[in-house]
């Protein structure tokens, strides 16, 4: 959930899947794509504020309390989520060969860009994946390898979510109070299972001939595209599928990231005066994340995420008002972290393109 450009480490990525021509690169640098994300972020922030006011307008004391506690709730959400970014970055990094692994901080920045796109752009998971893989390739990672690891990392994130969701459903059935909502829980699990299965199947059985024909047509307009590179891309993915130690390491890192979200839920609800056990917090987090998948085409799963949190929290007896406050705190955290993430992404793209132009410029000739 990624195309890569030519990179200075060699031409392994040149003409690979998603390689950009000079014209396309210039369009990316100049196009105000990031403004849409900033606009979406401002709209989402405004909706958070409007929802908080509208839903508590009849209870001024409750509104004052929400406003007073909101900064602390958002701070808890940020304090938990930043380590999550590093954990997911470590999962992606584990898929790379040791000699091609960038520093952890560099991988965390790429993951931050991807999450910012996912939160504020339509189909942002795909857009962010492509951009992060392209920037990884510019750090000297072969193009097909950058794209393959980004794609497999997205798949393993979905696989680890399956295990996480299964644990939540088991806890829900164990407490015995959520039988009426088991159908919704299983629906979320089915969405996650179907998505992960489709990604694995597509990666292993790409329609190579059809894709090569399409790329050959595109190559007539953009000569940098190499139609045969799609086979190298799939070969890199299949090699990763066979490397079980790396796959297991990545799944474990992603699982740790999912589990840390339970601390976010428990911490915010404790602050709001509705303490829950870690088991109840896990039920809320697992089911909310699973149901959120239904809104993957919307920026940040707008409204779907809030409804999922409220519905999941109701299963363990958390009042709707507290659940909504938690959902709004999480949404505010997404906006606060994703707006600077989009701007940092735009700056990184511009810097990478400028560096590429500088490297391509001829140096002075002897005697000049």
Secondary structure as a PSIPRED ss2 file (coil, helix, strand):
# PSIPRED VFORMAT (PSIPRED V4.0)

   1 X C   1.000  0.000  0.000
   2 X C   1.000  0.000  0.000
   3 X C   1.000  0.000  0.000
   4 X C   1.000  0.000  0.000
   5 X C   1.000  0.000  0.000
   6 X C   1.000  0.000  0.000
   7 X E   0.000  0.000  1.000
   8 X C   1.000  0.000  0.000
   9 X C   1.000  0.000  0.000
  10 X E   0.000  0.000  1.000
  11 X C   1.000  0.000  0.000
  12 X C   1.000  0.000  0.000
  13 X C   1.000  0.000  0.000
  14 X C   1.000  0.000  0.000
  15 X C   1.000  0.000  0.000
  16 X C   1.000  0.000  0.000
  17 X C   1.000  0.000  0.000
  18 X C   1.000  0.000  0.000
  19 X C   1.000  0.000  0.000
  20 X C   1.000  0.000  0.000
  21 X C   1.000  0.000  0.000
  22 X H   0.000  1.000  0.000
  23 X H   0.000  1.000  0.000
  24 X H   0.000  1.000  0.000
  25 X H   0.000  1.000  0.000
  26 X H   0.000  1.000  0.000
  27 X H   0.000  1.000  0.000
  28 X H   0.000  1.000  0.000
  29 X H   0.000  1.000  0.000
  30 X H   0.000  1.000  0.000
  31 X C   1.000  0.000  0.000
  32 X C   1.000  0.000  0.000
  33 X H   0.000  1.000  0.000
  34 X H   0.000  1.000  0.000
  35 X H   0.000  1.000  0.000
  36 X H   0.000  1.000  0.000
  37 X H   0.000  1.000  0.000
  38 X H   0.000  1.000  0.000
  39 X H   0.000  1.000  0.000
  40 X H   0.000  1.000  0.000
  41 X H   0.000  1.000  0.000
  42 X H   0.000  1.000  0.000
  43 X H   0.000  1.000  0.000
  44 X H   0.000  1.000  0.000
  45 X H   0.000  1.000  0.000
  46 X H   0.000  1.000  0.000
  47 X H   0.000  1.000  0.000
  48 X H   0.000  1.000  0.000
  49 X H   0.000  1.000  0.000
  50 X H   0.000  1.000  0.000
  51 X H   0.000  1.000  0.000
  52 X H   0.000  1.000  0.000
  53 X H   0.000  1.000  0.000
  54 X H   0.000  1.000  0.000
  55 X C   1.000  0.000  0.000
  56 X C   1.000  0.000  0.000
  57 X C   1.000  0.000  0.000
  58 X C   1.000  0.000  0.000
  59 X C   1.000  0.000  0.000
  60 X H   0.000  1.000  0.000
  61 X H   0.000  1.000  0.000
  62 X H   0.000  1.000  0.000
  63 X H   0.000  1.000  0.000
  64 X H   0.000  1.000  0.000
  65 X H   0.000  1.000  0.000
  66 X H   0.000  1.000  0.000
  67 X H   0.000  1.000  0.000
  68 X H   0.000  1.000  0.000
  69 X H   0.000  1.000  0.000
  70 X H   0.000  1.000  0.000
  71 X H   0.000  1.000  0.000
  72 X H   0.000  1.000  0.000
  73 X H   0.000  1.000  0.000
  74 X H   0.000  1.000  0.000
  75 X H   0.000  1.000  0.000
  76 X H   0.000  1.000  0.000
  77 X H   0.000  1.000  0.000
  78 X H   0.000  1.000  0.000
  79 X H   0.000  1.000  0.000
  80 X H   0.000  1.000  0.000
  81 X H   0.000  1.000  0.000
  82 X H   0.000  1.000  0.000
  83 X H   0.000  1.000  0.000
  84 X H   0.000  1.000  0.000
  85 X H   0.000  1.000  0.000
  86 X H   0.000  1.000  0.000
  87 X H   0.000  1.000  0.000
  88 X H   0.000  1.000  0.000
  89 X H   0.000  1.000  0.000
  90 X H   0.000  1.000  0.000
  91 X H   0.000  1.000  0.000
  92 X H   0.000  1.000  0.000
  93 X H   0.000  1.000  0.000
  94 X H   0.000  1.000  0.000
  95 X C   1.000  0.000  0.000
  96 X C   1.000  0.000  0.000
  97 X C   1.000  0.000  0.000
  98 X H   0.000  1.000  0.000
  99 X H   0.000  1.000  0.000
 100 X H   0.000  1.000  0.000
 101 X C   1.000  0.000  0.000
 102 X C   1.000  0.000  0.000
 103 X C   1.000  0.000  0.000
 104 X H   0.000  1.000  0.000
 105 X H   0.000  1.000  0.000
 106 X H   0.000  1.000  0.000
 107 X H   0.000  1.000  0.000
 108 X H   0.000  1.000  0.000
 109 X H   0.000  1.000  0.000
 110 X H   0.000  1.000  0.000
 111 X H   0.000  1.000  0.000
 112 X H   0.000  1.000  0.000
 113 X H   0.000  1.000  0.000
 114 X H   0.000  1.000  0.000
 115 X H   0.000  1.000  0.000
 116 X H   0.000  1.000  0.000
 117 X H   0.000  1.000  0.000
 118 X H   0.000  1.000  0.000
 119 X H   0.000  1.000  0.000
 120 X H   0.000  1.000  0.000
 121 X C   1.000  0.000  0.000
 122 X C   1.000  0.000  0.000
 123 X C   1.000  0.000  0.000
 124 X H   0.000  1.000  0.000
 125 X H   0.000  1.000  0.000
 126 X H   0.000  1.000  0.000
 127 X H   0.000  1.000  0.000
 128 X H   0.000  1.000  0.000
 129 X H   0.000  1.000  0.000
 130 X H   0.000  1.000  0.000
 131 X H   0.000  1.000  0.000
 132 X H   0.000  1.000  0.000
 133 X H   0.000  1.000  0.000
 134 X H   0.000  1.000  0.000
 135 X H   0.000  1.000  0.000
 136 X H   0.000  1.000  0.000
 137 X H   0.000  1.000  0.000
 138 X C   1.000  0.000  0.000
 139 X C   1.000  0.000  0.000
 140 X C   1.000  0.000  0.000
 141 X C   1.000  0.000  0.000
 142 X C   1.000  0.000  0.000
 143 X H   0.000  1.000  0.000
 144 X H   0.000  1.000  0.000
 145 X H   0.000  1.000  0.000
 146 X H   0.000  1.000  0.000
 147 X H   0.000  1.000  0.000
 148 X H   0.000  1.000  0.000
 149 X H   0.000  1.000  0.000
 150 X H   0.000  1.000  0.000
 151 X H   0.000  1.000  0.000
 152 X H   0.000  1.000  0.000
 153 X H   0.000  1.000  0.000
 154 X H   0.000  1.000  0.000
 155 X H   0.000  1.000  0.000
 156 X H   0.000  1.000  0.000
 157 X H   0.000  1.000  0.000
 158 X H   0.000  1.000  0.000
 159 X H   0.000  1.000  0.000
 160 X H   0.000  1.000  0.000
 161 X H   0.000  1.000  0.000
 162 X H   0.000  1.000  0.000
 163 X H   0.000  1.000  0.000
 164 X H   0.000  1.000  0.000
 165 X H   0.000  1.000  0.000
 166 X H   0.000  1.000  0.000
 167 X H   0.000  1.000  0.000
 168 X H   0.000  1.000  0.000
 169 X H   0.000  1.000  0.000
 170 X H   0.000  1.000  0.000
 171 X H   0.000  1.000  0.000
 172 X H   0.000  1.000  0.000
 173 X H   0.000  1.000  0.000
 174 X H   0.000  1.000  0.000
 175 X H   0.000  1.000  0.000
 176 X C   1.000  0.000  0.000
 177 X C   1.000  0.000  0.000
 178 X C   1.000  0.000  0.000
 179 X H   0.000  1.000  0.000
 180 X H   0.000  1.000  0.000
 181 X H   0.000  1.000  0.000
 182 X H   0.000  1.000  0.000
 183 X H   0.000  1.000  0.000
 184 X H   0.000  1.000  0.000
 185 X H   0.000  1.000  0.000
 186 X H   0.000  1.000  0.000
 187 X H   0.000  1.000  0.000
 188 X H   0.000  1.000  0.000
 189 X H   0.000  1.000  0.000
 190 X H   0.000  1.000  0.000
 191 X H   0.000  1.000  0.000
 192 X H   0.000  1.000  0.000
 193 X H   0.000  1.000  0.000
 194 X H   0.000  1.000  0.000
 195 X H   0.000  1.000  0.000
 196 X H   0.000  1.000  0.000
 197 X H   0.000  1.000  0.000
 198 X H   0.000  1.000  0.000
 199 X H   0.000  1.000  0.000
 200 X H   0.000  1.000  0.000
 201 X H   0.000  1.000  0.000
 202 X H   0.000  1.000  0.000
 203 X H   0.000  1.000  0.000
 204 X H   0.000  1.000  0.000
 205 X C   1.000  0.000  0.000
 206 X C   1.000  0.000  0.000
 207 X C   1.000  0.000  0.000
 208 X H   0.000  1.000  0.000
 209 X H   0.000  1.000  0.000
 210 X H   0.000  1.000  0.000
 211 X H   0.000  1.000  0.000
 212 X H   0.000  1.000  0.000
 213 X H   0.000  1.000  0.000
 214 X H   0.000  1.000  0.000
 215 X H   0.000  1.000  0.000
 216 X H   0.000  1.000  0.000
 217 X H   0.000  1.000  0.000
 218 X H   0.000  1.000  0.000
 219 X H   0.000  1.000  0.000
 220 X H   0.000  1.000  0.000
 221 X H   0.000  1.000  0.000
 222 X C   1.000  0.000  0.000
 223 X C   1.000  0.000  0.000
 224 X C   1.000  0.000  0.000
 225 X C   1.000  0.000  0.000
 226 X C   1.000  0.000  0.000
 227 X C   1.000  0.000  0.000
 228 X C   1.000  0.000  0.000
 229 X H   0.000  1.000  0.000
 230 X H   0.000  1.000  0.000
 231 X H   0.000  1.000  0.000
 232 X H   0.000  1.000  0.000
 233 X H   0.000  1.000  0.000
 234 X H   0.000  1.000  0.000
 235 X H   0.000  1.000  0.000
 236 X H   0.000  1.000  0.000
 237 X H   0.000  1.000  0.000
 238 X H   0.000  1.000  0.000
 239 X H   0.000  1.000  0.000
 240 X H   0.000  1.000  0.000
 241 X H   0.000  1.000  0.000
 242 X C   1.000  0.000  0.000
 243 X C   1.000  0.000  0.000
 244 X H   0.000  1.000  0.000
 245 X H   0.000  1.000  0.000
 246 X H   0.000  1.000  0.000
 247 X H   0.000  1.000  0.000
 248 X H   0.000  1.000  0.000
 249 X H   0.000  1.000  0.000
 250 X H   0.000  1.000  0.000
 251 X H   0.000  1.000  0.000
 252 X H   0.000  1.000  0.000
 253 X H   0.000  1.000  0.000
 254 X H   0.000  1.000  0.000
 255 X H   0.000  1.000  0.000
 256 X H   0.000  1.000  0.000
 257 X H   0.000  1.000  0.000
 258 X H   0.000  1.000  0.000
 259 X H   0.000  1.000  0.000
 260 X H   0.000  1.000  0.000
 261 X H   0.000  1.000  0.000
 262 X H   0.000  1.000  0.000
 263 X H   0.000  1.000  0.000
 264 X H   0.000  1.000  0.000
 265 X H   0.000  1.000  0.000
 266 X H   0.000  1.000  0.000
 267 X H   0.000  1.000  0.000
 268 X H   0.000  1.000  0.000
 269 X H   0.000  1.000  0.000
 270 X H   0.000  1.000  0.000
 271 X H   0.000  1.000  0.000
 272 X C   1.000  0.000  0.000
 273 X C   1.000  0.000  0.000
 274 X C   1.000  0.000  0.000
 275 X C   1.000  0.000  0.000
 276 X C   1.000  0.000  0.000
 277 X C   1.000  0.000  0.000
 278 X H   0.000  1.000  0.000
 279 X H   0.000  1.000  0.000
 280 X H   0.000  1.000  0.000
 281 X H   0.000  1.000  0.000
 282 X H   0.000  1.000  0.000
 283 X H   0.000  1.000  0.000
 284 X H   0.000  1.000  0.000
 285 X H   0.000  1.000  0.000
 286 X H   0.000  1.000  0.000
 287 X H   0.000  1.000  0.000
 288 X H   0.000  1.000  0.000
 289 X H   0.000  1.000  0.000
 290 X H   0.000  1.000  0.000
 291 X H   0.000  1.000  0.000
 292 X H   0.000  1.000  0.000
 293 X H   0.000  1.000  0.000
 294 X H   0.000  1.000  0.000
 295 X H   0.000  1.000  0.000
 296 X C   1.000  0.000  0.000
 297 X C   1.000  0.000  0.000
 298 X C   1.000  0.000  0.000
 299 X H   0.000  1.000  0.000
 300 X H   0.000  1.000  0.000
 301 X H   0.000  1.000  0.000
 302 X C   1.000  0.000  0.000
 303 X C   1.000  0.000  0.000
 304 X H   0.000  1.000  0.000
 305 X H   0.000  1.000  0.000
 306 X H   0.000  1.000  0.000
 307 X H   0.000  1.000  0.000
 308 X H   0.000  1.000  0.000
 309 X H   0.000  1.000  0.000
 310 X H   0.000  1.000  0.000
 311 X H   0.000  1.000  0.000
 312 X H   0.000  1.000  0.000
 313 X H   0.000  1.000  0.000
 314 X H   0.000  1.000  0.000
 315 X C   1.000  0.000  0.000
 316 X C   1.000  0.000  0.000
 317 X C   1.000  0.000  0.000
 318 X C   1.000  0.000  0.000
 319 X C   1.000  0.000  0.000
 320 X H   0.000  1.000  0.000
 321 X H   0.000  1.000  0.000
 322 X H   0.000  1.000  0.000
 323 X H   0.000  1.000  0.000
 324 X H   0.000  1.000  0.000
 325 X H   0.000  1.000  0.000
 326 X H   0.000  1.000  0.000
 327 X H   0.000  1.000  0.000
 328 X H   0.000  1.000  0.000
 329 X H   0.000  1.000  0.000
 330 X H   0.000  1.000  0.000
 331 X H   0.000  1.000  0.000
 332 X H   0.000  1.000  0.000
 333 X H   0.000  1.000  0.000
 334 X H   0.000  1.000  0.000
 335 X H   0.000  1.000  0.000
 336 X H   0.000  1.000  0.000
 337 X H   0.000  1.000  0.000
 338 X H   0.000  1.000  0.000
 339 X H   0.000  1.000  0.000
 340 X H   0.000  1.000  0.000
 341 X H   0.000  1.000  0.000
 342 X H   0.000  1.000  0.000
 343 X H   0.000  1.000  0.000
 344 X H   0.000  1.000  0.000
 345 X H   0.000  1.000  0.000
 346 X H   0.000  1.000  0.000
 347 X H   0.000  1.000  0.000
 348 X H   0.000  1.000  0.000
 349 X H   0.000  1.000  0.000
 350 X H   0.000  1.000  0.000
 351 X H   0.000  1.000  0.000
 352 X H   0.000  1.000  0.000
 353 X H   0.000  1.000  0.000
 354 X H   0.000  1.000  0.000
 355 X H   0.000  1.000  0.000
 356 X H   0.000  1.000  0.000
 357 X H   0.000  1.000  0.000
 358 X H   0.000  1.000  0.000
 359 X H   0.000  1.000  0.000
 360 X H   0.000  1.000  0.000
 361 X C   1.000  0.000  0.000
 362 X C   1.000  0.000  0.000
 363 X C   1.000  0.000  0.000
 364 X C   1.000  0.000  0.000
 365 X C   1.000  0.000  0.000
 366 X C   1.000  0.000  0.000
 367 X C   1.000  0.000  0.000
 368 X C   1.000  0.000  0.000
